[in-house]
Structures are given as structure tokens and as C-alpha cells.
């Protein structure tokens, strides 16, 4: 049963964790902690103007929503289906990348998503302070004390753990230190359009993405007859004021080949508005007593449409780390170090995934806007500058299991299909060691499998135990036999999950194909 959070005057007591911010990251962290029977207070300020920003949620986010017990509520909320993306990049043709009829994601605005997630959190037992804003946060040897303002009396909160999920505002995150990419100062300008009769049927459920000489633009459908348009420009090149935003937005959309024309027959709804969209990351994402989750820790370009998924996953993991520390204090340092390392790697991989796109645009347009972004993305992603054109929008590097790039896993899968027999053997550089990992909703020390190409190691992919897979696969000649053997020696998994884990094991060198003998 959920333990009660007690109100004494204007102070909330008996709290295990305070969560600041009610976006995807904050709601995910609070919900997970409450489901583990912790006493959680979530500070939920009135939705800012950015709550009207439309977002695309990919189908892969369904898994973390399921982990949080929120998937049924999201499906029942009737959010507009997301069937994929239509991309025109660096002067190339239009490419449509669809998810398929049985694997749709969601389109919504941030405020609508937050409403559903808050309802899930409250049902899990989270004490939500609606309409309150955290103004001060002070840390002492006894823990954290947070002062909040809102309707009624001023509220004081005290707890041993605080999760800062206040996004770009970063009430605590800013004082902890951020590394801002000042070479790519970006401003997002946003406005909605309505079209009587709706957009063409083929486009109604797709996100539009397009680059042009000095920026890029995207459009997200919120209904069959309503779309949200956004341009990403360099703020340093504009003098903003008065009613300039609508004029600038129209001008930038007119510079595109496709997106601007897609508004034909549509009428603007309300005025344009703007919000900062420059990139940054925390110097450290977690330490005992404090976790920076979601956009409070780092902000990425929304190019891949995985921003909400990133925030949900970050909040989910923040909840796991706090849960671990609360029930097993000796694991606190290992847990916060695990969170810090993962958030660093997630940010790096997102930057690395965007680098080929920025380079392609820089090669096509030659503008300072794109050359600066290309250089910054390669540097942040730890890459060497290369030319060439990307084949699709960046894939999702922020999965709940392995972070191995999708193209490498796909290549390994094709190599498996090309084999007459599986012929799997242990990788020549494979080593097994004890390291931190996720087991259920805790960080634990577990055996992990690492190779020279994947030194950080891993244990589970899509719920498949790689140690168990190693044993099952190296003793069988075919994929079906390996899958059957895996399900005989442990909890059963589906064939798609087994194939993904098997391909990941080959992609990372955990498994290798046996060399043919004469």
C-alpha cells in the first residue's frame, strides 16, 4: 500500500523523493518510484507556452510506456496516430519512412501528453502539487529542502532525493553546471495551421522534415485538419520583437521546396511564438541525492523525433536509480555513476546520429548555419568529418536494452540469414566481468559480456539474457534450434526478440561465425 505523504502546516513530510517538473521525464520518474511504494511529491507548474508544441512519439516509446503502466492510458486518450516521416533533405527527393499499420506511434502536443502522464502518476500514488512552481532548492547534510509557490499557501518540501526534471529551465541543473554548444544558437518558431477538409490522405499521419539554406523545418499533424509548423533558425541572425515572429516564420517556410507549399489552402491558427532550442548537456547528470532527468540534463535537436522517448527513458532510469539508493544505500554510488555514464553516452550517440545529416546539408548549401552544426556534431559525437548523404533520418540510439547502432544490428542479421548453418562460437575478444546493470527496477552488480568493440559490456537485449543466449546458441546448428534451446533453459522469449538479441551479439563480437574448415 502507498505510504502517506503528511501535511504539517505548509510543509510536506515523510517524503522519499521530490520530483520537480511534470513533463515526460518527471512523470516517468515519479510513477516508477510510486509503483515501488516510495513516497513521492511531484511539483507540477502551470503548463508554459511550450506546452502547445507538437511532438512526434515513435512506436519504440510504447515499450517504456508499458514499463510505466501508462501504455493503456495513452492508447485510450485517442492521440493522433503517427505513421512515420516524410523527409526532404539537402536538396534530395522526398523519402517517406513509414512504421507500418500495426506499429503506429503518436502525435500530440506536450500539454496533452503531460495531462495523461500526470493522471497515471496520481493513480500510482504520487502526490502532485498542481499549479506549484519550485523557486528554491537547498541541500544540507539532512537532504534537500525545496520551496514552492502556487495556489494557496507557500509549500515547503523535504526529502533525501530530488529529481530535477524542469527541462531547459533547470532549477538545480543550471547550478550544477552545463556545457552549452554556443556555436549553434538555435531558436524554434512555431505556429499552427488549419485546413478545411484536412490534408491529403497520404500525408495526414506523417511528420514532415525538410532542410534549406539557413535552417530546417518540420511539421507535425495534431488532427486530420490541424498541423503545427516549426522552423529552426540561428537566433543571432534575427532581431525579434512585436509581431515579427509570424513574418519570420512565413519567410523561412517559403524558403523550403515542399513544406511551405504544404500550407496551401490552410489558415493560421493563433499567433506564432518562439522558444529557445540550443543544445546543451550537464557536466554531471547524477550524484548521491540528486538526478538530472530529461531535458534538465541535456537537450538534443528534435531531428530524429526521439525527444519524448529520450525524456521518458531518462525519467524511467532516474526512478530506477533513486529506488536502488533508497532500498540499498550501499549501491548508491554505483547507481548514480551508471546513470551519469548512460546519459553521457545517449547524448553522444544522438549527436553522432545527426552528424551525417548536418554534413550532407553543409556540403549542399555551404552556409555557416550548416558547416558550424556539422563540425559541432562531429566533435560532440566523437566522429571524424566525412562526406556523403545519409539514407534516412537518425535511428533511435536510446533503447531500453542495447545501444548498438541499428544499422550494425541489421547488418549482422543479414549475415546470419546468409549462413547455411548458424555456426556460432564465442567471440575471440569476449570477456565476462561483474559490473552495474538493470535488473527489474534496480541497479545491481551482475555478470556482463564485453568485447574489444563494446568494452562497456551488456547483459540483456529486448529482455533476452545474453549469457543464456551464448550457452544456447553455441550448442545448436540453426537459429530455430537455438531459440528452442534458449526457451528450454530459462524464461521464454519471442522469436523477434531472440533474433534482435542474436544479431546484437554478432554485431558486438560476443558471438562470431565459425571459420569454415577444409
C-alpha positions, -999 to +999 in steps of 0.1 A: +000+000+000+012+035-008+026+052+024+010+087+030+027+120+025+018+140+055+009+177+055+020+197+086+011+233+081+028+244+049+053+215+049+051+181+033+069+155+054+077+117+051+088+121+015+114+098-001+118+118-033+108+152-047+103+154-085+105+189-100+086+191-133+057+172-147+069+166-183+076+131-196+108+127-176+093+139-143+061+118-146+081+087-156+104+090-126+076+098-101+054+069-114+081+043-112+091+053-077+055+053-065+049+019-080+078+007-059+059+020-028+080+051-023+065+084-011+068+109-039+058+145-043+058+159-078+058+197-084+036+204-114+037+241-126+011+256-149+018+245-185+040+271-202+036+282-238+059+253-249+030+230-238+014+238-272+045+225-291+035+194-311+056+163-307+061+130-325+063+099-304+078+069-322+064+034-318+095+023-298+083+046-270+055+021-264+079-002-245+089+024-219+052+034-216+044-002-209+071-004-183+055+026-165+020+011-167+009+041-189+005+025-223-032+017-219-039+052-208-020+067-238-039+044-262-072+053-245-065+090-247-071+090-285-039+107-295-035+112-332-017+083-349+019+087-360+027+065-391+061+078-399+081+106-416+083+123-449+118+137-454+134+161-479+170+167-470+199+186-486+180+191-519+173+154-524+139+139-533+111+132-508+115+100-489+087+086-468+096+063-440+065+046-425+062+025-394+035+001-407-002-002-398+005-023-367+032-002-352+020+033-351+033+060-327+016+091-315+012+128-324+001+152-297+011+184-280+032+184-249+004+196-227-019+168-238+007+142-232+015+157-198-022+155-188-023+118-194+010+110-177+000+131-146-032+110-143-011+079-144+013+092-118-016+102-094-032+068-098+001+052-088+001+072-056+022+103-064+013+134-045+010+161-073+012+198-064-008+212-093-001+247-102+030+250-080+065+261-092+097+253-073+115+285-065+144+275-043+162+242-036+187+239-008+209+209+001+222+201+035+236+170+053+200+160+061+189+161+025+170+185+002+146+213+011+125+228-017+103+259-015+074+261-039+049+288-048+014+282-061-023+285-053-029+288-016-001+287+009+036+285+000+047+249+002+080+235+017+092+200+008+119+180+024+134+147+012+167+128+008+164+127-030+155+153-056+150+146-093+153+178-114+131+173-145+125+211-150+137+210-186+157+238-200+149+260-170+169+235-149+162+249-114+191+228-099+207+217-132+219+252-140+238+254-107+253+220-112+269+231-145+261+228-181+281+226-213+263+247-239+270+244-276+274+281-283+284+276-319+249+266-328+225+290-311+190+279-323+156+294-320+124+275-328+094+295-342+061+277-341+026+282-354-005+261-361-024+259-394-059+245-400-071+232-434-108+227-441-113+191-453-079+181-440-045+174-456-042+148-484-048+113-470-013+101-477+002+129-456-023+131-427-003+109-403+033+118-413+058+142-398+073+164-425+111+173-422+130+195-446+163+213-447+171+246-466+200+270-469+199+286-434+178+263-413+154+233-413+117+229-407+093+203-396+055+199-393+036+176-371-002+167-376-024+170-345-056+161-363-066+155-399-072+192-403-046+208-380-008+209-383+019+225-362+048+240-383+082+248-368+114+264-382+148+261-365+169+292-372+200+308-358+188+333-333+218+355-337+208+364-372+174+379-362+161+410-344+129+398-328+101+420-314+065+429-318+047+408-344+080+398-362+077+361-354+048+353-378+066+372-406+099+354-400+081+320-398+064+327-432+096+338-447+115+308-436+088+283-447+087+300-481+124+292-485+117+254-484+108+235-515+080+214-501+070+223-465+059+259-474+037+247-502+020+222-480+002+251-462-017+260-494-054+261-486-047+263-449-053+292-425-031+301-395-045+294-360-034+320-334-001+338-335+034+324-339+055+320-308+092+311-302+112+291-277+150+285-274+163+253-289+201+255-285+219+223-274+235+216-240+245+188-217+252+185-180+287+183-167+274+156-144+239+140-146+237+125-111+253+123-077+240+110-043+208+127-036+203+144-070+194+133-105+191+155-136+165+138-158+153+145-194+159+180-208+172+192-174+203+171-181+206+176-219+188+189-249+192+175-285+180+185-319+144+172-325+156+160-359+152+123-351+117+128-334+130+108-304+130+137-279+099+125-259+113+089-260+146+102-247+129+121-218+107+091-209+137+067-208+158+092-188+130+096-162+124+058-161+161+053-154+162+081-128+134+064-110+153+031-110+185+048-096+166+066-068+147+033-060+180+015-058+196+040-035+165+041-012+163+003-007+201-005-010+222+025+001+254+007-005+246+007-042+240+045-043+274+055-059+273+027-084+237+036-094+244+073-099+276+066-118+256+042-140+230+069-148+257+095-154+276+072-179+244+063-197+231+098-201+265+109-214+265+081-240+229+087-250+237+124-257+269+114-276+250+089-298+223+114-306+249+139-317+267+113-337+235+102-354+228+138-365+263+145-378+259+128-413+227+149-419+244+182-410+274+173-431+252+165-460+234+198-457+268+216-453+280+200-485+249+210-504+243+246-491+278+257-479+262+281-454+277+289-419+245+276-404+252+240-416+290+240-415+290+251-378+264+224-369+283+197-388+316+205-371+299+207-336+280+174-341+311+155-352+331+169-322+303+161-297+297+127-312+334+118-313+334+113-350+358+121-379+344+146-405+331+126-435+310+135-466+283+115-482+245+116-479+225+098-451+199+072-462+173+080-436+166+101-406+187+092-375+177+059-359+169+057-322+201+051-301+182+053-269+167+018-264+159+002-231+182-026-239+213-024-261+226+009-276+242-008-305+235+012-337+206-002-357+225-004-389+251-027-373+224-050-359+207-051-392+239-059-410+246-088-385+211-101-391+216-102-429+249-121-423+230-146-402+205-151-429+233-157-455+247-186-434+235-222-443+240-231-406+245-208-377+280-220-368+281-196-337+311-196-314+322-174-286+338-141-297+376-141-298+377-110-276+348-119-253+353-113-216+328-116-188+330-094-157+310-080-129+295-045-135+264-025-128+233-032-148+195-030-146+176-059-131+139-053-128+137-018-113+171-018-095+207-013-104+226-044-094+261-058-099+258-086-125+279-105-149+282-085-182+296-095-216+321-072-232+343-073-263+370-051-278+344-033-299+319-030-270+341-026-238+313-012-216+296-045-218+259-056-217+237-083-203+202-080-217+188-071-251+150-069-255+147-090-223+169-117-237+197-128-213+229-128-234+247-152-211+218-177-216+218-169-253+256-176-255+251-210-240+220-219-261+233-206-295+268-221-294+254-256-288+230-255-318+234-255-356+204-235-366+185-203-354+152-222-347+171-248-326+190-220-307+157-203-299+141-236-288+171-243-266+171-208-251+134-212-241+142-247-226+168-234-201+152-202-190+122-178-193+107-180-228+112-151-252+095-143-286+114-151-318+116-114-329+133-106-295+156-136-298+166-126-333+173-090-322+195-102-293+212-127-315+220-101-342+232-077-315+255-104-301+271-109-335+273-071-342+293-066-310+315-096-313+300-115-284+294-142-310+313-149-341+306-173-371+329-203-370+355-202-398+349-230-424+373-259-423+388-276-454 
